[in-house]
Amino acid sequence: MTDYRIEYQPLAGALEKLDVQAVIDGVTDPWFNQTLCEVDGTAVRLGVLQGEFHWHRHEQQDEFFLVLEGRMQIELEGREAAELGPRQAFIVPKGLQHRPVVPERTVVLMLERAEVVATGD
C-alpha cells in the first residue's frame, strides 16, 4: 500500500496566480494530492501519483479525473477498468467503489465537492 499525502487547504484563492508546474516539480511523495483552489464549492485538486490507492467510494459526490501527464487505470467494482492517458478524462459516479492504480509518475487534475474526503466515505 502506498503512503498518501493529502493537503486539503487551498494554495490559492480568487485573483491569485498559482504556478502549478512549480507545485508538480516540488513533489517528492509517491502519492500527493493538493487542493489548488476552490471554485463555487468545487475543489480543484492536483494529484502527482504513483502506486495504488485503496478501494473506496464517495456516497454523495461524483469524482472527475483528467490525466495531464502519464497514465493511470481506475478499477471499478463490477465493471471494466478505465485506462487513461494524457488529456483523457473520466467521471466516477457517486456510490461506485473504485481504486486508482498508477504504474508510473502521473499528474492528474481532479474536481470534486470541496467537502469530499479523498480517501472515501
C-alpha positions in Angstrom: 0.0 0.0 0.0 1.2 3.5 -0.9 1.6 6.2 1.7 -0.7 9.2 0.8 0.0 12.9 1.4 -3.3 14.7 1.0 -3.5 18.5 1.5 -7.0 20.0 1.7 -6.0 23.6 2.4 -6.2 25.5 -1.0 -2.9 27.0 -2.2 -4.6 30.0 -3.9 -7.8 32.0 -3.8 -9.6 34.3 -6.2 -7.4 36.8 -8.0 -4.2 34.9 -7.0 -1.8 33.5 -9.6 -0.5 29.9 -8.9 2.4 28.2 -10.6 1.1 24.7 -11.0 4.3 23.4 -12.6 6.3 24.6 -9.6 3.9 22.5 -7.4 4.4 19.5 -9.6 8.2 19.9 -9.7 8.3 20.1 -5.9 6.6 16.8 -5.3 8.7 14.0 -3.8 5.9 11.9 -2.3 4.8 8.8 -4.2 1.1 9.8 -3.8 0.5 13.5 -3.4 -2.9 15.2 -3.6 -3.1 19.0 -3.2 -6.1 21.3 -3.3 -5.1 24.1 -5.7 -8.2 26.2 -5.2 -11.9 26.1 -4.7 -14.4 27.4 -7.3 -18.1 27.8 -6.2 -17.8 24.9 -3.7 -15.8 22.6 -6.1 -12.3 21.7 -5.1 -9.7 21.7 -7.9 -7.1 19.2 -6.9 -3.8 18.2 -8.3 -2.5 14.7 -7.9 1.1 13.7 -8.5 0.6 9.9 -8.2 2.4 6.6 -8.4 1.3 3.4 -6.9 -2.1 2.0 -5.8 -4.9 3.7 -3.9 -7.2 1.6 -1.7 -10.7 0.6 -2.8 -13.2 3.4 -1.7 -16.4 5.2 -2.7 -17.9 8.7 -2.3 -21.6 8.2 -1.5 -22.7 11.7 -2.3 -20.1 13.0 -4.8 -19.0 12.3 -8.3 -15.3 12.5 -8.9 -13.7 13.8 -12.1 -10.2 12.8 -13.3 -8.2 14.5 -16.1 -4.7 13.0 -16.8 -2.3 15.7 -17.7 0.9 13.6 -17.9 1.5 9.9 -17.6 -1.2 7.2 -17.4 -3.5 5.6 -14.9 -6.1 3.0 -14.5 -9.3 3.4 -12.5 -10.5 0.0 -11.3 -14.3 -0.1 -10.9 -16.4 -2.5 -8.9 -18.3 -4.8 -11.2 -17.2 -3.0 -14.4 -14.2 -2.9 -16.7 -11.4 -0.6 -15.6 -10.9 2.7 -17.3 -7.4 3.2 -18.8 -6.4 6.9 -19.1 -3.5 8.6 -20.8 -2.6 12.2 -21.3 -5.5 14.6 -21.8 -8.1 11.8 -21.2 -10.8 12.3 -18.6 -13.2 10.1 -16.7 -16.0 10.6 -14.2 -16.6 8.1 -11.4 -20.2 8.4 -10.3 -21.2 8.8 -6.7 -21.5 5.5 -4.8 -19.3 3.4 -7.1 -16.5 1.6 -5.4 -13.2 2.4 -7.3 -9.5 2.3 -7.0 -6.9 4.3 -8.9 -3.8 2.3 -10.0 -0.9 4.4 -11.3 2.1 2.4 -12.7 4.3 5.5 -13.4 4.5 9.0 -12.0 1.4 10.7 -13.3 -0.1 14.2 -13.0 -3.9 14.3 -12.6 -6.3 17.2 -12.2 -9.4 16.2 -10.1 -12.6 18.0 -9.5 -15.0 17.2 -6.6 -17.0 18.9 -4.0 -14.8 20.8 -1.5 -16.1 18.8 1.4 -15.2 15.4 0.0 -12.7 13.3 1.9 -10.3 12.0 -0.7 -9.9 8.6 1.0 -13.6 7.8 0.7 -16.6 7.7 3.0 
